[in-house]
Amino acid sequence: MPSPRPWPRALVRGAATLRWPALFLLTMAAARLDLRWGTFRQPVTGPLLGLSALTAAVVVLALPFLTRRGPWAVAWPGPAAAVASLGFTTAVHLRAGHGASTAYGALEPVALLIVLAFTARRGAAVPAAVGTAALIAAVVSRPLAVEVREGSVIVAFVSTLIAVAVAGAAVTARLVAADRRRREDRVRLEQRVRLARDLHDYVAHHVTGIVVQAQGAGAVAGKRPDLVPAALRRIEETGAEALVSLRRMVGALRADDPGAPLSPPGGMTAVRALVADFGTAGVSARLVEDGPTEQLPTDVAGVVHRVVMEALTNIRKHAPACRTVTVRVRAGRRHVAVSVDNDGASAPTAPPGYGLTGLRERVTGAGGSLRTGAGSDGTWQVRARLPLSSSLSRADAA
């Protein structure tokens, strides 16, 4: 399933730029409503309500600067605003017996809800959790400060719904962002693993060939100088192939499509070229194909190519006495079997390297199995078995 395309960066930047002006306009509209309703002109509680609303508004004005300083800077204003609001609520309740009419207002609840959204969305975990609970309590308790009656209970209930909805939306956005970061980290790690495999499979293969050919040219330089120019041309060709592989990988990494392969998958044509190019001085390499190998699915043929490439690379590295190499690819109805044998087997002296480990991961990831070891006839064997797609099975059956 293709991943959804990200929002254009210009649109994201534009939304972020308009966020603060929109919040400030909302705060100013709430303040205008309070001034129109005379919330701050009440004879008993007006000054307290004005100071409480002013404190919450100052916290909102400070949010743009605090968000630049990280999660801990965003987390603490929420609890501070909640404590201040609860303190003013207590003071309003204590003075309510002296003729206070109502503790309702628009500016302070709107400001506290804005602080609540940023605290739950961007604040550090522990202080954000405390601040979220305290802010919800501050928003809900204010309508009940003067008197618990039907109207104040309805306002408190509506405030509860709004505060919980804001907190829930902010926490959901926080979880979605955290999940996105985890998925991005996982994709980045998978891309690094793929790059490491491709670097080993392609570049190391060519570089190993260059080293072996250079050693062979040095060995025959004194006895057969006429063979040196051909060996140098072959080294040049192998180096050019390595550069082409590097350009392909760099080009794929720079591509706009993040799912583009780091290198083009090799098929049976690439397998034939590998075996044909492997025949260095004194080494006989042959490819035996059995069954409809040309009908192998692209992904399966790519894994076959990697198996053969890794096996030939290891022969160059670890079997200098090798004289005969046989590669067999057998395509059946449901599976394809790959085997690479050489007569220069020697007991391994070190644990498997990155190449063999990566190859095993690639084969098992395709649903297959890989086995390496010495055969009963003294050869070193590499065996891989891969399942085929249903399309190949139907074509083979036909």
C-alpha positions as a Markdown table, in Angstrom:
| # | Residue | x | y | z |
|---|---|---|---|---|
| 1 | Met | 0.0 | 0.0 | 0.0 |
| 2 | Pro | 1.6 | 3.3 | -1.0 |
| 3 | Ser | 2.3 | 5.8 | 1.7 |
| 4 | Pro | 0.2 | 9.0 | 1.6 |
| 5 | Arg | 2.0 | 12.0 | 0.1 |
| 6 | Pro | 3.1 | 14.6 | 2.6 |
| 7 | Trp | 1.5 | 18.0 | 2.7 |
| 8 | Pro | 3.4 | 20.6 | 0.6 |
| 9 | Arg | 6.0 | 22.5 | 2.6 |
| 10 | Ala | 4.6 | 25.8 | 1.6 |
| 11 | Leu | 1.2 | 24.9 | 2.9 |
| 12 | Val | 2.6 | 23.7 | 6.2 |
| 13 | Arg | 4.6 | 26.8 | 6.6 |
| 14 | Gly | 1.6 | 29.0 | 5.7 |
| 15 | Ala | -0.6 | 27.3 | 8.3 |
| 16 | Ala | 2.1 | 27.6 | 11.0 |
| 17 | Thr | 2.5 | 31.3 | 10.2 |
| 18 | Leu | -1.3 | 32.0 | 10.4 |
| 19 | Arg | -1.7 | 30.0 | 13.6 |
| 20 | Trp | -0.6 | 32.6 | 16.1 |
| 21 | Pro | -2.5 | 35.5 | 14.4 |
| 22 | Ala | -5.6 | 33.4 | 14.5 |
| 23 | Leu | -5.2 | 32.6 | 18.2 |
| 24 | Phe | -4.6 | 36.2 | 19.1 |
| 25 | Leu | -7.6 | 37.3 | 17.1 |
| 26 | Leu | -9.7 | 34.7 | 19.0 |
| 27 | Thr | -8.4 | 36.0 | 22.3 |
| 28 | Met | -9.1 | 39.6 | 21.4 |
| 29 | Ala | -12.7 | 38.6 | 20.3 |
| 30 | Ala | -13.2 | 37.0 | 23.7 |
| 31 | Ala | -11.9 | 40.0 | 25.5 |
| 32 | Arg | -14.2 | 42.3 | 23.5 |
| 33 | Leu | -17.2 | 40.1 | 24.5 |
| 34 | Asp | -16.2 | 40.4 | 28.2 |
| 35 | Leu | -16.0 | 44.2 | 27.9 |
| 36 | Arg | -19.3 | 44.4 | 26.1 |
| 37 | Trp | -21.0 | 42.2 | 28.8 |
| 38 | Gly | -19.4 | 44.2 | 31.6 |
| 39 | Thr | -17.7 | 41.1 | 33.2 |
| 40 | Phe | -14.9 | 43.2 | 34.7 |
| 41 | Arg | -17.2 | 46.0 | 35.9 |
| 42 | Gln | -19.0 | 43.9 | 38.5 |
| 43 | Pro | -18.8 | 45.7 | 41.8 |
| 44 | Val | -17.5 | 42.8 | 43.9 |
| 45 | Thr | -15.8 | 40.3 | 41.6 |
| 46 | Gly | -15.0 | 42.4 | 38.6 |
| 47 | Pro | -11.4 | 43.3 | 39.6 |
| 48 | Leu | -10.6 | 39.7 | 40.5 |
| 49 | Leu | -12.0 | 38.4 | 37.2 |
| 50 | Gly | -10.0 | 41.1 | 35.3 |
| 51 | Leu | -6.7 | 40.1 | 37.0 |
| 52 | Ser | -7.4 | 36.4 | 36.4 |
| 53 | Ala | -8.2 | 37.0 | 32.7 |
| 54 | Leu | -5.2 | 39.2 | 32.3 |
| 55 | Thr | -2.9 | 36.5 | 33.8 |
| 56 | Ala | -4.2 | 33.9 | 31.4 |
| 57 | Ala | -3.9 | 36.3 | 28.4 |
| 58 | Val | -0.2 | 37.0 | 29.3 |
| 59 | Val | 0.5 | 33.3 | 29.3 |
| 60 | Val | -1.0 | 33.0 | 25.8 |
| 61 | Leu | 1.1 | 35.9 | 24.6 |
| 62 | Ala | 4.2 | 34.1 | 25.9 |
| 63 | Leu | 3.5 | 30.8 | 24.1 |
| 64 | Pro | 5.1 | 31.8 | 20.8 |
| 65 | Phe | 8.4 | 32.4 | 22.6 |
| 66 | Leu | 8.2 | 29.4 | 24.8 |
| 67 | Thr | 7.5 | 26.9 | 22.0 |
| 68 | Arg | 10.9 | 27.7 | 20.5 |
| 69 | Arg | 12.7 | 26.6 | 23.7 |
| 70 | Gly | 11.5 | 23.0 | 23.7 |
| 71 | Pro | 9.0 | 20.8 | 25.5 |
| 72 | Trp | 10.0 | 21.7 | 29.1 |
| 73 | Ala | 9.5 | 25.4 | 28.4 |
| 74 | Val | 6.0 | 24.7 | 27.0 |
| 75 | Ala | 5.0 | 22.4 | 29.9 |
| 76 | Trp | 5.3 | 24.8 | 32.9 |
| 77 | Pro | 3.1 | 27.7 | 31.9 |
| 78 | Gly | 0.1 | 25.4 | 31.9 |
| 79 | Pro | 0.3 | 24.4 | 35.6 |
| 80 | Ala | 1.2 | 28.0 | 36.5 |
| 81 | Ala | -1.9 | 29.4 | 34.6 |
| 82 | Ala | -4.1 | 26.7 | 36.2 |
| 83 | Val | -2.9 | 27.5 | 39.7 |
| 84 | Ala | -3.4 | 31.2 | 39.2 |
| 85 | Ser | -6.9 | 30.6 | 37.8 |
| 86 | Leu | -7.8 | 28.3 | 40.7 |
| 87 | Gly | -6.5 | 30.8 | 43.2 |
| 88 | Phe | -8.7 | 33.6 | 41.7 |
| 89 | Thr | -11.6 | 31.2 | 41.6 |
| 90 | Thr | -11.2 | 30.6 | 45.4 |
| 91 | Ala | -11.0 | 34.4 | 45.9 |
| 92 | Val | -14.2 | 34.9 | 43.9 |
| 93 | His | -15.9 | 32.2 | 45.9 |
| 94 | Leu | -14.9 | 33.8 | 49.2 |
| 95 | Arg | -16.2 | 37.3 | 48.1 |
| 96 | Ala | -19.4 | 35.9 | 46.5 |
| 97 | Gly | -21.4 | 36.5 | 49.7 |
| 98 | His | -21.0 | 40.3 | 49.2 |
| 99 | Gly | -23.3 | 40.6 | 46.2 |
| 100 | Ala | -21.4 | 39.0 | 43.4 |
| 101 | Ser | -23.7 | 38.1 | 40.5 |
| 102 | Thr | -21.7 | 35.8 | 38.3 |
| 103 | Ala | -18.2 | 34.5 | 37.6 |
| 104 | Tyr | -18.8 | 33.8 | 33.9 |
| 105 | Gly | -16.5 | 35.3 | 31.2 |
| 106 | Ala | -15.1 | 34.5 | 27.7 |
| 107 | Leu | -11.5 | 35.7 | 27.8 |
| 108 | Glu | -10.2 | 33.5 | 30.5 |
| 109 | Pro | -11.8 | 30.2 | 29.4 |
| 110 | Val | -10.6 | 30.8 | 25.8 |
| 111 | Ala | -7.1 | 31.6 | 27.0 |
| 112 | Leu | -6.9 | 28.6 | 29.3 |
| 113 | Leu | -8.1 | 26.3 | 26.5 |
| 114 | Ile | -5.4 | 27.6 | 24.2 |
| 115 | Val | -2.8 | 27.0 | 26.9 |
| 116 | Leu | -4.3 | 23.6 | 27.5 |
| 117 | Ala | -4.0 | 22.6 | 23.8 |
| 118 | Phe | -0.3 | 23.6 | 23.6 |
| 119 | Thr | 0.5 | 22.0 | 27.0 |
| 120 | Ala | -1.0 | 18.6 | 26.0 |
| 121 | Arg | 0.4 | 18.7 | 22.5 |
| 122 | Arg | 3.9 | 20.0 | 23.0 |
| 123 | Gly | 4.8 | 19.9 | 26.7 |
| 124 | Ala | 7.1 | 17.5 | 28.4 |
| 125 | Ala | 5.2 | 14.4 | 29.5 |
| 126 | Val | 5.0 | 14.6 | 33.3 |
| 127 | Pro | 4.4 | 18.4 | 33.7 |
| 128 | Ala | 2.1 | 18.3 | 30.7 |
| 129 | Ala | -0.1 | 15.6 | 32.3 |
| 130 | Val | -0.3 | 17.6 | 35.6 |
| 131 | Gly | -0.9 | 20.8 | 33.7 |
| 132 | Thr | -3.6 | 19.3 | 31.5 |
| 133 | Ala | -5.6 | 18.0 | 34.6 |
| 134 | Ala | -5.2 | 21.3 | 36.4 |
| 135 | Leu | -6.3 | 23.4 | 33.4 |
| 136 | Ile | -9.4 | 21.3 | 32.9 |
| 137 | Ala | -10.2 | 21.7 | 36.6 |
| 138 | Ala | -9.7 | 25.5 | 36.3 |
| 139 | Val | -12.0 | 25.8 | 33.3 |
| 140 | Val | -14.7 | 23.7 | 34.8 |
| 141 | Ser | -14.7 | 25.2 | 38.4 |
| 142 | Arg | -14.9 | 28.9 | 37.4 |
| 143 | Pro | -18.7 | 28.9 | 36.6 |
| 144 | Leu | -19.4 | 27.3 | 40.0 |
| 145 | Ala | -17.4 | 29.8 | 42.0 |
| 146 | Val | -20.3 | 32.1 | 43.0 |
| 147 | Glu | -23.1 | 29.6 | 43.4 |
| 148 | Val | -24.1 | 26.1 | 42.3 |
| 149 | Arg | -27.4 | 26.4 | 40.5 |
| 150 | Glu | -28.9 | 25.2 | 37.3 |
| 151 | Gly | -27.4 | 27.8 | 35.0 |
| 152 | Ser | -23.9 | 27.5 | 36.4 |
| 153 | Val | -24.0 | 23.7 | 36.3 |
| 154 | Ile | -25.0 | 23.8 | 32.6 |
| 155 | Val | -22.1 | 26.2 | 31.8 |
| 156 | Ala | -19.7 | 23.9 | 33.8 |
| 157 | Phe | -20.9 | 20.8 | 31.9 |
| 158 | Val | -20.5 | 22.5 | 28.5 |
| 159 | Ser | -17.0 | 23.7 | 29.7 |
| 160 | Thr | -16.1 | 20.2 | 30.6 |
| 161 | Leu | -17.1 | 18.9 | 27.2 |
| 162 | Ile | -15.1 | 21.6 | 25.4 |
| 163 | Ala | -12.0 | 21.2 | 27.7 |
| 164 | Val | -12.0 | 17.4 | 27.3 |
| 165 | Ala | -12.4 | 17.6 | 23.5 |
| 166 | Val | -9.5 | 20.1 | 23.3 |
| 167 | Ala | -7.3 | 17.9 | 25.5 |
| 168 | Gly | -8.3 | 14.8 | 23.5 |
| 169 | Ala | -7.5 | 16.4 | 20.2 |
| 170 | Ala | -4.1 | 17.7 | 21.5 |
| 171 | Val | -3.1 | 14.3 | 22.9 |
| 172 | Thr | -4.2 | 12.6 | 19.6 |
| 173 | Ala | -2.1 | 14.9 | 17.6 |
| 174 | Arg | 0.8 | 14.2 | 20.0 |
| 175 | Leu | 0.4 | 10.5 | 19.5 |
| 176 | Val | 0.1 | 10.8 | 15.8 |
| 177 | Ala | 3.3 | 12.9 | 15.6 |
| 178 | Ala | 5.2 | 10.4 | 17.8 |
| 179 | Asp | 4.0 | 7.5 | 15.7 |
| 180 | Arg | 5.1 | 9.4 | 12.5 |
| 181 | Arg | 8.5 | 9.9 | 14.0 |
| 182 | Arg | 8.8 | 6.2 | 14.9 |
| 183 | Arg | 7.8 | 5.2 | 11.4 |
| 184 | Glu | 10.3 | 7.7 | 9.9 |
| 185 | Asp | 13.1 | 6.3 | 12.1 |
| 186 | Arg | 12.2 | 2.8 | 11.1 |
| 187 | Val | 12.1 | 3.7 | 7.4 |
| 188 | Arg | 15.5 | 5.5 | 7.8 |
| 189 | Leu | 17.0 | 2.5 | 9.4 |
| 190 | Glu | 15.6 | 0.2 | 6.7 |
| 191 | Gln | 17.1 | 2.5 | 4.1 |
| 192 | Arg | 20.5 | 2.3 | 5.8 |
| 193 | Val | 20.4 | -1.5 | 5.8 |
| 194 | Arg | 19.4 | -1.5 | 2.1 |
| 195 | Leu | 22.2 | 0.8 | 1.3 |
| 196 | Ala | 24.7 | -1.3 | 3.3 |
| 197 | Arg | 23.6 | -4.4 | 1.4 |
| 198 | Asp | 23.8 | -2.7 | -2.0 |
| 199 | Leu | 27.2 | -1.3 | -1.2 |
| 200 | His | 28.5 | -4.7 | -0.3 |
| 201 | Asp | 26.7 | -6.6 | -3.1 |
| 202 | Tyr | 27.7 | -4.3 | -5.9 |
| 203 | Val | 30.7 | -2.2 | -5.0 |
| 204 | Ala | 32.5 | -4.8 | -2.9 |
| 205 | His | 32.0 | -7.3 | -5.8 |
| 206 | His | 33.6 | -5.0 | -8.3 |
| 207 | Val | 36.4 | -3.9 | -5.9 |
| 208 | Thr | 37.2 | -7.5 | -5.0 |
| 209 | Gly | 37.5 | -8.3 | -8.7 |
| 210 | Ile | 39.8 | -5.3 | -9.2 |
| 211 | Val | 42.1 | -6.5 | -6.4 |
| 212 | Val | 42.2 | -10.1 | -7.6 |
| 213 | Gln | 42.9 | -9.0 | -11.2 |
| 214 | Ala | 45.6 | -6.6 | -10.0 |
| 215 | Gln | 47.3 | -9.4 | -8.0 |
| 216 | Gly | 47.1 | -11.7 | -11.1 |
| 217 | Ala | 48.6 | -9.0 | -13.3 |
| 218 | Gly | 51.5 | -8.5 | -10.8 |
| 219 | Ala | 52.1 | -12.3 | -10.7 |
| 220 | Val | 52.4 | -12.7 | -14.4 |
| 221 | Ala | 54.1 | -9.4 | -15.2 |
| 222 | Gly | 57.6 | -11.0 | -15.0 |
| 223 | Lys | 56.8 | -14.2 | -16.8 |
| 224 | Arg | 54.2 | -13.1 | -19.3 |
| 225 | Pro | 54.4 | -9.4 | -19.9 |
| 226 | Asp | 52.2 | -9.7 | -22.9 |
| 227 | Leu | 49.2 | -10.5 | -20.6 |
| 228 | Val | 49.5 | -7.3 | -18.6 |
| 229 | Pro | 47.8 | -4.9 | -21.0 |
| 230 | Ala | 44.7 | -7.2 | -21.2 |
| 231 | Ala | 44.6 | -7.4 | -17.4 |
| 232 | Leu | 44.9 | -3.7 | -17.0 |
| 233 | Arg | 42.0 | -3.2 | -19.5 |
| 234 | Arg | 39.9 | -5.6 | -17.5 |
| 235 | Ile | 40.7 | -3.7 | -14.3 |
| 236 | Glu | 39.7 | -0.5 | -16.0 |
| 237 | Glu | 36.4 | -2.0 | -17.1 |
| 238 | Thr | 35.6 | -3.4 | -13.7 |
| 239 | Gly | 36.4 | 0.0 | -12.1 |
| 240 | Ala | 34.0 | 1.7 | -14.6 |
| 241 | Glu | 31.3 | -0.8 | -13.6 |
| 242 | Ala | 31.8 | 0.0 | -10.0 |
| 243 | Leu | 31.5 | 3.7 | -10.7 |
| 244 | Val | 28.2 | 3.0 | -12.6 |
| 245 | Ser | 26.8 | 1.1 | -9.6 |
| 246 | Leu | 27.7 | 4.0 | -7.3 |
| 247 | Arg | 26.1 | 6.5 | -9.6 |
| 248 | Arg | 22.9 | 4.4 | -9.7 |
| 249 | Met | 22.8 | 4.2 | -5.9 |
| 250 | Val | 23.4 | 7.9 | -5.4 |
| 251 | Gly | 20.8 | 8.7 | -8.1 |
| 252 | Ala | 18.2 | 6.6 | -6.3 |
| 253 | Leu | 19.0 | 8.2 | -3.0 |
| 254 | Arg | 18.5 | 11.6 | -4.5 |
| 255 | Ala | 15.2 | 10.6 | -6.2 |
| 256 | Asp | 12.0 | 12.2 | -5.1 |
| 257 | Asp | 10.4 | 8.8 | -4.6 |
| 258 | Pro | 11.5 | 7.5 | -1.2 |
| 259 | Gly | 10.5 | 4.0 | -2.2 |
| 260 | Ala | 12.7 | 3.9 | -5.2 |
| 261 | Pro | 15.2 | 1.0 | -5.2 |
| 262 | Leu | 18.8 | 1.9 | -4.4 |
| 263 | Ser | 19.9 | -0.1 | -7.4 |
| 264 | Pro | 18.2 | -1.8 | -10.3 |
| 265 | Pro | 17.3 | -5.4 | -9.6 |
| 266 | Gly | 19.5 | -7.9 | -11.4 |
| 267 | Gly | 17.8 | -10.7 | -13.4 |
| 268 | Met | 19.0 | -13.7 | -15.3 |
| 269 | Thr | 20.7 | -11.5 | -17.8 |
| 270 | Ala | 22.8 | -10.0 | -15.0 |
| 271 | Val | 23.5 | -13.5 | -13.6 |
| 272 | Arg | 24.8 | -14.7 | -17.0 |
| 273 | Ala | 27.0 | -11.6 | -17.2 |
| 274 | Leu | 28.4 | -12.3 | -13.7 |
| 275 | Val | 29.3 | -15.9 | -14.5 |
| 276 | Ala | 30.8 | -14.9 | -17.9 |
| 277 | Asp | 32.9 | -12.1 | -16.4 |
| 278 | Phe | 34.1 | -14.3 | -13.5 |
| 279 | Gly | 36.3 | -16.4 | -15.6 |
| 280 | Thr | 39.7 | -15.1 | -14.7 |
| 281 | Ala | 43.0 | -16.7 | -15.6 |
| 282 | Gly | 43.0 | -20.3 | -14.7 |
| 283 | Val | 39.3 | -20.4 | -13.5 |
| 284 | Ser | 36.5 | -22.1 | -15.4 |
| 285 | Ala | 33.0 | -20.7 | -14.6 |
| 286 | Arg | 29.8 | -22.1 | -16.1 |
| 287 | Leu | 26.1 | -21.5 | -15.7 |
| 288 | Val | 23.5 | -24.3 | -15.9 |
| 289 | Glu | 19.9 | -23.2 | -16.3 |
| 290 | Asp | 17.0 | -25.6 | -15.9 |
| 291 | Gly | 13.4 | -24.7 | -16.4 |
| 292 | Pro | 11.7 | -21.4 | -17.4 |
| 293 | Thr | 14.3 | -19.1 | -15.8 |
| 294 | Glu | 13.3 | -16.2 | -18.1 |
| 295 | Gln | 9.9 | -16.2 | -16.5 |
| 296 | Leu | 11.2 | -15.6 | -12.9 |
| 297 | Pro | 9.4 | -12.7 | -11.2 |
| 298 | Thr | 11.5 | -9.5 | -11.0 |
| 299 | Asp | 11.9 | -9.7 | -7.2 |
| 300 | Val | 12.8 | -13.4 | -7.2 |
| 301 | Ala | 15.3 | -12.9 | -10.1 |
| 302 | Gly | 16.9 | -10.0 | -8.1 |
| 303 | Val | 17.5 | -12.3 | -5.1 |
| 304 | Val | 18.9 | -15.0 | -7.4 |
| 305 | His | 21.3 | -12.4 | -8.8 |
| 306 | Arg | 22.4 | -11.3 | -5.3 |
| 307 | Val | 23.0 | -15.0 | -4.2 |
| 308 | Val | 25.2 | -15.6 | -7.2 |
| 309 | Met | 27.0 | -12.3 | -6.8 |
| 310 | Glu | 27.8 | -12.9 | -3.1 |
| 311 | Ala | 28.9 | -16.4 | -3.7 |
| 312 | Leu | 31.3 | -15.4 | -6.5 |
| 313 | Thr | 32.7 | -12.5 | -4.4 |
| 314 | Asn | 33.4 | -14.9 | -1.6 |
| 315 | Ile | 35.2 | -17.3 | -4.0 |
| 316 | Arg | 37.4 | -14.5 | -5.1 |
| 317 | Lys | 38.2 | -13.5 | -1.5 |
| 318 | His | 38.5 | -16.9 | 0.2 |
| 319 | Ala | 39.3 | -19.5 | -2.4 |
| 320 | Pro | 42.5 | -18.6 | -4.2 |
| 321 | Ala | 43.0 | -22.2 | -5.2 |
| 322 | Cys | 39.7 | -22.4 | -7.0 |
| 323 | Arg | 39.8 | -23.7 | -10.6 |
| 324 | Thr | 36.2 | -24.6 | -11.3 |
| 325 | Val | 33.0 | -22.8 | -10.5 |
| 326 | Thr | 29.5 | -24.1 | -11.3 |
| 327 | Val | 26.3 | -22.0 | -11.0 |
| 328 | Arg | 23.0 | -23.8 | -11.3 |
| 329 | Val | 19.6 | -22.1 | -11.5 |
| 330 | Arg | 16.6 | -24.5 | -11.5 |
| 331 | Ala | 13.1 | -23.0 | -11.9 |
| 332 | Gly | 10.3 | -25.3 | -10.9 |
| 333 | Arg | 6.5 | -25.0 | -10.5 |
| 334 | Arg | 6.6 | -23.4 | -7.1 |
| 335 | His | 10.3 | -22.7 | -6.2 |
| 336 | Val | 13.5 | -21.7 | -7.8 |
| 337 | Ala | 16.8 | -23.3 | -6.5 |
| 338 | Val | 20.2 | -21.7 | -6.8 |
| 339 | Ser | 23.5 | -23.5 | -6.2 |
| 340 | Val | 27.1 | -22.3 | -6.5 |
| 341 | Asp | 29.9 | -24.9 | -6.1 |
| 342 | Asn | 33.6 | -24.4 | -6.3 |
| 343 | Asp | 36.5 | -26.7 | -5.9 |
| 344 | Gly | 38.7 | -24.4 | -3.8 |
| 345 | Ala | 36.8 | -25.1 | -0.5 |
| 346 | Ser | 38.6 | -24.3 | 2.7 |
| 347 | Ala | 37.3 | -24.3 | 6.3 |
| 348 | Pro | 36.1 | -20.8 | 7.3 |
| 349 | Thr | 38.4 | -19.2 | 9.8 |
| 350 | Ala | 36.2 | -16.3 | 10.8 |
| 351 | Pro | 32.5 | -15.7 | 11.5 |
| 352 | Pro | 30.2 | -14.9 | 8.6 |
| 353 | Gly | 30.8 | -11.3 | 7.4 |
| 354 | Tyr | 28.3 | -8.6 | 6.6 |
| 355 | Gly | 27.7 | -9.9 | 3.1 |
| 356 | Leu | 26.6 | -13.4 | 4.0 |
| 357 | Thr | 24.5 | -12.0 | 6.9 |
| 358 | Gly | 22.8 | -9.5 | 4.6 |
| 359 | Leu | 22.3 | -12.2 | 2.0 |
| 360 | Arg | 20.7 | -14.5 | 4.5 |
| 361 | Glu | 18.3 | -11.7 | 5.6 |
| 362 | Arg | 17.4 | -10.9 | 2.0 |
| 363 | Val | 16.7 | -14.6 | 1.2 |
| 364 | Thr | 14.7 | -15.2 | 4.3 |
| 365 | Gly | 12.8 | -12.0 | 3.8 |
| 366 | Ala | 11.7 | -13.3 | 0.4 |
| 367 | Gly | 10.4 | -16.4 | 2.1 |
| 368 | Gly | 13.3 | -18.6 | 1.2 |
| 369 | Ser | 16.2 | -20.5 | 2.8 |
| 370 | Leu | 19.9 | -20.3 | 2.5 |
| 371 | Arg | 22.6 | -22.9 | 3.3 |
| 372 | Thr | 26.3 | -22.8 | 3.0 |
| 373 | Gly | 29.0 | -25.3 | 3.8 |
| 374 | Ala | 31.4 | -28.0 | 2.5 |
| 375 | Gly | 29.9 | -30.7 | 0.3 |
| 376 | Ser | 30.7 | -34.4 | 0.5 |
| 377 | Asp | 32.8 | -34.2 | -2.7 |
| 378 | Gly | 35.1 | -31.6 | -1.2 |
| 379 | Thr | 33.5 | -28.5 | -2.9 |
| 380 | Trp | 32.2 | -25.5 | -1.1 |
| 381 | Gln | 28.5 | -25.1 | -1.7 |
| 382 | Val | 26.0 | -22.2 | -1.5 |
| 383 | Arg | 22.3 | -23.3 | -1.7 |
| 384 | Ala | 19.3 | -21.1 | -1.8 |
| 385 | Arg | 15.7 | -22.0 | -2.3 |
| 386 | Leu | 13.1 | -19.3 | -3.1 |
| 387 | Pro | 9.3 | -19.5 | -3.5 |
| 388 | Leu | 7.8 | -18.3 | -6.8 |
| 389 | Ser | 4.7 | -16.1 | -7.3 |
| 390 | Ser | 1.4 | -17.6 | -8.2 |
| 391 | Ser | 1.7 | -16.0 | -11.7 |
| 392 | Leu | 4.8 | -18.1 | -12.5 |
| 393 | Ser | 3.1 | -21.2 | -11.2 |
| 394 | Arg | 0.2 | -20.7 | -13.5 |
| 395 | Ala | 2.4 | -20.0 | -16.5 |
| 396 | Asp | 4.5 | -23.1 | -15.8 |
| 397 | Ala | 1.4 | -25.2 | -15.5 |
| 398 | Ala | 0.1 | -24.0 | -18.8 |
